[in-house]
Amino acid sequence: MPRERAEMTPPPSVIAIWQAREPRAFGTTPSIRALRWLGAAAFLAWLAWSFWLFDITPTRLWNGFTGLLTILRLMIPPSPGELWVDILKGMAESVAMAFLGTLLASLVALPLGFLGARNIVTAALLRFSVRRIFDGMRGVDQLIWALAYVRAVGLGPLAGVLAIFSSDVAVLAKLYAEAIENAEKRPSEGVVASGGHRLHAIRYGILPQVLPVMLAQALYFFESNTRSAAILGVVGAGGIGLQIAERIKVRHWDEVAFIIILMVLTVSAIDLLSGLIRQRLIGRSAATRA
């Protein structure tokens, strides 16, 4: 066996030729190791510079941690306080804001999704322009929309509804367009072959396929926007966020804890309800996949 192995081993000249051709196959070269060490040193230097720039020190971290523990101690036990009616009203406003904003965004995003789908709009320039509008609107955060609408229409839930609508319509339109592009072609081709025109193909061939996906995405956005509505209220867009901001200013941490628990319970209830709706309308298996 040793003699056979020796006969199977290529001569040093052949090994040298292959090592010159494929140096990485024979291990890491010194230049690659040097580049790795240089990259690691640059990363550590950038990390240290970031800590220095943001003034991240062990003292600040420890003081922040102890301050957080103090706030958590003051939150126990949670209490609704004397103005618990205002808290419930603010929570109802947040849910209403999320529902109206998501509903309007879903309705407007439906035709926009068809305009942005490659298999529906064959004009490349029109589709490209619509997609870029989606990208531009998605680039503006929901909080920025809220600040703009508070200045435009004043304080209150209307600004929150418009902010949710403006931030979600482009995202939903893009998701709808991708769902439409992934739809099966055979049903729409069958509708056209049987004498239907293009609108019939969209209505009876594509829409039944993508409608469950669109419904699941809209329900998820409604749940997510219920949480986002709390942040919008901090900048004056109404809802439960305004109640949180007022109690943080006066340091009523027990009432803040009660509001947080109420928000968690509300979002959980909405998630459960949306799951039941998906099972009812699109079937148990489709709801599970969504």
Contacts in CASP RR format, 6 or more apart in sequence:
PFRMAT RR
TARGET T0000
AUTHOR 0000-0000-0000
METHOD contacts of the structure
MODEL  1
MPRERAEMTPPPSVIAIWQAREPRAFGTTPSIRALRWLGAAAFLAWLAWS
FWLFDITPTRLWNGFTGLLTILRLMIPPSPGELWVDILKGMAESVAMAFL
GTLLASLVALPLGFLGARNIVTAALLRFSVRRIFDGMRGVDQLIWALAYV
RAVGLGPLAGVLAIFSSDVAVLAKLYAEAIENAEKRPSEGVVASGGHRLH
AIRYGILPQVLPVMLAQALYFFESNTRSAAILGVVGAGGIGLQIAERIKV
RHWDEVAFIIILMVLTVSAIDLLSGLIRQRLIGRSAATRA
18 25 0 8 1.000
18 26 0 8 1.000
19 25 0 8 1.000
19 26 0 8 1.000
23 29 0 8 1.000
24 32 0 8 1.000
50 56 0 8 1.000
51 57 0 8 1.000
71 253 0 8 1.000
74 251 0 8 1.000
74 253 0 8 1.000
74 254 0 8 1.000
75 253 0 8 1.000
75 254 0 8 1.000
75 256 0 8 1.000
75 257 0 8 1.000
76 254 0 8 1.000
76 257 0 8 1.000
77 254 0 8 1.000
78 254 0 8 1.000
78 255 0 8 1.000
78 257 0 8 1.000
78 258 0 8 1.000
78 261 0 8 1.000
79 254 0 8 1.000
79 255 0 8 1.000
79 257 0 8 1.000
79 258 0 8 1.000
80 87 0 8 1.000
80 255 0 8 1.000
80 258 0 8 1.000
81 252 0 8 1.000
81 254 0 8 1.000
81 255 0 8 1.000
81 258 0 8 1.000
86 243 0 8 1.000
87 240 0 8 1.000
87 243 0 8 1.000
87 255 0 8 1.000
87 258 0 8 1.000
87 259 0 8 1.000
87 262 0 8 1.000
90 238 0 8 1.000
90 239 0 8 1.000
90 240 0 8 1.000
90 241 0 8 1.000
90 242 0 8 1.000
90 243 0 8 1.000
91 239 0 8 1.000
91 240 0 8 1.000
91 259 0 8 1.000
91 262 0 8 1.000
91 263 0 8 1.000
91 266 0 8 1.000
93 157 0 8 1.000
93 229 0 8 1.000
93 238 0 8 1.000
93 239 0 8 1.000
93 240 0 8 1.000
94 226 0 8 1.000
94 229 0 8 1.000
94 230 0 8 1.000
94 233 0 8 1.000
94 238 0 8 1.000
94 239 0 8 1.000
94 240 0 8 1.000
94 241 0 8 1.000
95 226 0 8 1.000
95 229 0 8 1.000
95 266 0 8 1.000
95 270 0 8 1.000
96 157 0 8 1.000
97 157 0 8 1.000
97 160 0 8 1.000
97 161 0 8 1.000
97 164 0 8 1.000
97 225 0 8 1.000
97 229 0 8 1.000
97 232 0 8 1.000
97 237 0 8 1.000
97 238 0 8 1.000
97 239 0 8 1.000
98 164 0 8 1.000
98 222 0 8 1.000
98 225 0 8 1.000
98 226 0 8 1.000
98 228 0 8 1.000
98 229 0 8 1.000
99 222 0 8 1.000
100 161 0 8 1.000
100 164 0 8 1.000
100 165 0 8 1.000
101 160 0 8 1.000
101 161 0 8 1.000
101 162 0 8 1.000
101 164 0 8 1.000
101 165 0 8 1.000
101 168 0 8 1.000
101 225 0 8 1.000
102 164 0 8 1.000
102 168 0 8 1.000
102 218 0 8 1.000
102 221 0 8 1.000
102 222 0 8 1.000
102 225 0 8 1.000
103 218 0 8 1.000
104 161 0 8 1.000
104 165 0 8 1.000
104 169 0 8 1.000
105 164 0 8 1.000
105 165 0 8 1.000
105 168 0 8 1.000
105 169 0 8 1.000
105 172 0 8 1.000
105 221 0 8 1.000
106 172 0 8 1.000
106 214 0 8 1.000
106 218 0 8 1.000
106 221 0 8 1.000
108 165 0 8 1.000
108 169 0 8 1.000
108 173 0 8 1.000
109 168 0 8 1.000
109 169 0 8 1.000
109 170 0 8 1.000
109 172 0 8 1.000
109 173 0 8 1.000
109 176 0 8 1.000
110 176 0 8 1.000
110 214 0 8 1.000
112 130 0 8 1.000
112 134 0 8 1.000
112 169 0 8 1.000
112 173 0 8 1.000
112 176 0 8 1.000
112 177 0 8 1.000
113 173 0 8 1.000
113 174 0 8 1.000
113 176 0 8 1.000
113 177 0 8 1.000
113 180 0 8 1.000
114 120 0 8 1.000
114 121 0 8 1.000
114 176 0 8 1.000
114 177 0 8 1.000
114 180 0 8 1.000
114 202 0 8 1.000
115 121 0 8 1.000
115 126 0 8 1.000
115 127 0 8 1.000
115 130 0 8 1.000
115 177 0 8 1.000
116 127 0 8 1.000
116 130 0 8 1.000
116 131 0 8 1.000
116 134 0 8 1.000
116 173 0 8 1.000
116 177 0 8 1.000
117 127 0 8 1.000
117 176 0 8 1.000
117 177 0 8 1.000
117 180 0 8 1.000
117 181 0 8 1.000
118 127 0 8 1.000
118 181 0 8 1.000
119 180 0 8 1.000
119 181 0 8 1.000
119 183 0 8 1.000
119 185 0 8 1.000
120 180 0 8 1.000
120 202 0 8 1.000
120 206 0 8 1.000
121 127 0 8 1.000
121 130 0 8 1.000
131 174 0 8 1.000
131 177 0 8 1.000
133 170 0 8 1.000
134 170 0 8 1.000
134 171 0 8 1.000
134 173 0 8 1.000
134 174 0 8 1.000
135 170 0 8 1.000
136 170 0 8 1.000
137 166 0 8 1.000
137 167 0 8 1.000
137 169 0 8 1.000
137 170 0 8 1.000
138 167 0 8 1.000
138 170 0 8 1.000
138 171 0 8 1.000
138 174 0 8 1.000
140 166 0 8 1.000
140 167 0 8 1.000
141 167 0 8 1.000
142 163 0 8 1.000
142 164 0 8 1.000
142 166 0 8 1.000
142 167 0 8 1.000
142 228 0 8 1.000
142 231 0 8 1.000
142 232 0 8 1.000
143 163 0 8 1.000
143 231 0 8 1.000
143 232 0 8 1.000
143 235 0 8 1.000
145 162 0 8 1.000
145 163 0 8 1.000
145 166 0 8 1.000
145 167 0 8 1.000
146 159 0 8 1.000
146 160 0 8 1.000
146 163 0 8 1.000
146 232 0 8 1.000
146 233 0 8 1.000
146 235 0 8 1.000
146 236 0 8 1.000
146 237 0 8 1.000
147 235 0 8 1.000
148 163 0 8 1.000
149 158 0 8 1.000
149 159 0 8 1.000
149 160 0 8 1.000
149 162 0 8 1.000
149 163 0 8 1.000
149 166 0 8 1.000
149 237 0 8 1.000
150 156 0 8 1.000
150 159 0 8 1.000
150 235 0 8 1.000
150 236 0 8 1.000
150 237 0 8 1.000
152 159 0 8 1.000
153 159 0 8 1.000
153 162 0 8 1.000
155 236 0 8 1.000
155 237 0 8 1.000
155 238 0 8 1.000
156 236 0 8 1.000
156 237 0 8 1.000
156 238 0 8 1.000
156 239 0 8 1.000
157 237 0 8 1.000
157 238 0 8 1.000
157 239 0 8 1.000
159 232 0 8 1.000
159 236 0 8 1.000
159 237 0 8 1.000
159 238 0 8 1.000
160 229 0 8 1.000
160 232 0 8 1.000
160 233 0 8 1.000
160 237 0 8 1.000
160 238 0 8 1.000
163 232 0 8 1.000
163 237 0 8 1.000
164 225 0 8 1.000
164 228 0 8 1.000
164 229 0 8 1.000
164 232 0 8 1.000
168 221 0 8 1.000
168 225 0 8 1.000
171 221 0 8 1.000
172 214 0 8 1.000
172 217 0 8 1.000
172 218 0 8 1.000
172 221 0 8 1.000
175 214 0 8 1.000
175 217 0 8 1.000
176 210 0 8 1.000
176 214 0 8 1.000
176 217 0 8 1.000
179 210 0 8 1.000
179 213 0 8 1.000
179 214 0 8 1.000
179 217 0 8 1.000
180 206 0 8 1.000
180 210 0 8 1.000
183 205 0 8 1.000
183 206 0 8 1.000
183 209 0 8 1.000
183 210 0 8 1.000
184 209 0 8 1.000
187 204 0 8 1.000
187 205 0 8 1.000
187 206 0 8 1.000
187 208 0 8 1.000
187 209 0 8 1.000
188 201 0 8 1.000
188 202 0 8 1.000
188 204 0 8 1.000
188 205 0 8 1.000
188 206 0 8 1.000
189 201 0 8 1.000
190 201 0 8 1.000
190 205 0 8 1.000
191 200 0 8 1.000
191 201 0 8 1.000
191 204 0 8 1.000
191 205 0 8 1.000
192 198 0 8 1.000
192 200 0 8 1.000
192 201 0 8 1.000
211 282 0 8 1.000
212 278 0 8 1.000
212 281 0 8 1.000
212 282 0 8 1.000
212 283 0 8 1.000
212 286 0 8 1.000
212 290 0 8 1.000
213 290 0 8 1.000
215 277 0 8 1.000
215 278 0 8 1.000
215 281 0 8 1.000
215 282 0 8 1.000
216 278 0 8 1.000
216 282 0 8 1.000
216 286 0 8 1.000
216 287 0 8 1.000
216 290 0 8 1.000
217 290 0 8 1.000
219 274 0 8 1.000
219 275 0 8 1.000
219 277 0 8 1.000
219 278 0 8 1.000
220 274 0 8 1.000
220 290 0 8 1.000
222 270 0 8 1.000
222 274 0 8 1.000
223 267 0 8 1.000
223 270 0 8 1.000
223 271 0 8 1.000
223 274 0 8 1.000
226 263 0 8 1.000
226 266 0 8 1.000
226 267 0 8 1.000
226 270 0 8 1.000
227 263 0 8 1.000
227 267 0 8 1.000
229 237 0 8 1.000
229 239 0 8 1.000
229 240 0 8 1.000
229 241 0 8 1.000
230 239 0 8 1.000
230 240 0 8 1.000
230 241 0 8 1.000
230 244 0 8 1.000
230 263 0 8 1.000
231 241 0 8 1.000
232 238 0 8 1.000
232 239 0 8 1.000
232 241 0 8 1.000
233 239 0 8 1.000
233 240 0 8 1.000
233 241 0 8 1.000
233 242 0 8 1.000
233 245 0 8 1.000
234 241 0 8 1.000
234 242 0 8 1.000
234 244 0 8 1.000
234 245 0 8 1.000
236 242 0 8 1.000
240 259 0 8 1.000
240 262 0 8 1.000
240 263 0 8 1.000
243 259 0 8 1.000
244 256 0 8 1.000
244 259 0 8 1.000
247 253 0 8 1.000
247 255 0 8 1.000
247 256 0 8 1.000
247 259 0 8 1.000
248 256 0 8 1.000
275 287 0 8 1.000
278 286 0 8 1.000
278 287 0 8 1.000
278 290 0 8 1.000
279 287 0 8 1.000
282 290 0 8 1.000
END
